[in-house]
Amino acid sequence: MGCSTTLARAPSAGHMNDNGGIQPCSDRRDAQACGNAVFNATVISRIRKGQSRQDVRGIMRHGAERHETEGLTESWGYLTSYRDHMLTWITFTDDKVTSFSHEQTRRD
């Protein structure tokens, strides 16, 4: 009998594996942040006003890179562009999504 070899392809950057980890980029200074941004950018467009925190957590499948809380308002910031250093903020009031905003975290 002959011998066969199966080469498993490594998951591409931004792919979430079975244990909930996101595959990092291979050629970036902060490889994990890059992988997270790739993943976040592919799913964040499914977030809608009126969704609950639980709904958003189910869509994003991992915690936000940044959190802010003030009174009844909580905001979750997800990195959505590694190259542009862009965070997309999802703001909740009384457990429901009420707004979205973008913040460039660093200027070159």
N, C-alpha and C positions, 0 to 999 in steps of 0.2 A: 504494500500500500504506500501511496505517496504521502508526503507531509505537506500540510497546508498551513499557511500563516495568515492570521487575520490581524490587520493593523487597525487599531482603534484610533480614530481621529480625535484629537483633543477638542473639547468644546470651544467654540469661538468666544471671544471677549463679549461679556454682557449676557452670557447664557447662564441661567440659574440651574444648578445641578439638583439631583434628587434630595440631597441633604439641606437644601436651602441656601447654599453658598453661591455667590456670583463669580463667574470666571473673570479674573482680572485681565487687563491688556498686557501684552508681553513687552512692549517697547516704550513704556511711559515711566516717568519719574515716580508717580504715585499710581502704580498699576491697578490697585484695587479701586481707587476713586474713579479711574477711567472706566473700568468694567462696570461699576455701579451706574455711572452716567449713561453708558450704552444701554444697559438694561432699563433704567428709569425712563429714558427717552422713548422706548418702545411701548410702554404701558401707561404712561401718565395721561395720555389723551383720552383714556377711558373714564377718567374722573369727571364727575358732573356735580353741579350745585345741587344741594339737597341730600347727597349721599352721607351716610353715617361714617364715623371713624372706622368702624368694623368693615364697612364696604370698601373704604379706601385701603385699609390694611390688607384686605383680601386681594385687591387689584395689584398693589405695589409689592406684596409678598415679603417685605423686609422693612425694618425701621428706617425712619428718615435720617438723613445725615445731620440735620439740625432741628431743634425744637424750641419754641418760644411759647410762653403762657402768660396771659394777663387777664385776670378776672375770669369771665366766662368764655374768653377767646383763647384758642390754642392754634398755633401754626406749625406745620411740618414742612421743612425745607428739604427737597430732593435735588441732588445734582443732576442736571439734565443735559449739560454740555461741558465736557471736560476741557475741550479746547478753548471755549469762551468763558470758562469759570462761571457758568450760569446755574443758579439755584432757582427752582420753581417752588414757590410757596403755596401751600394749600391751607386755607384758614377755615377753622371750624368755630361756630358759635352755637352753644347749646347742642353739641354733638353732631351738627350738620355742616357740610361744606357750604360756606357762604361766599368765598372769593378765592381768586388765584392771582398771583403776581410773580414777577421775575426779578431777580437781583443778580447783577454781575458782581461776584465776590472779590475779584481782583482785576485791576487794570494793568495792562502791559505798558 
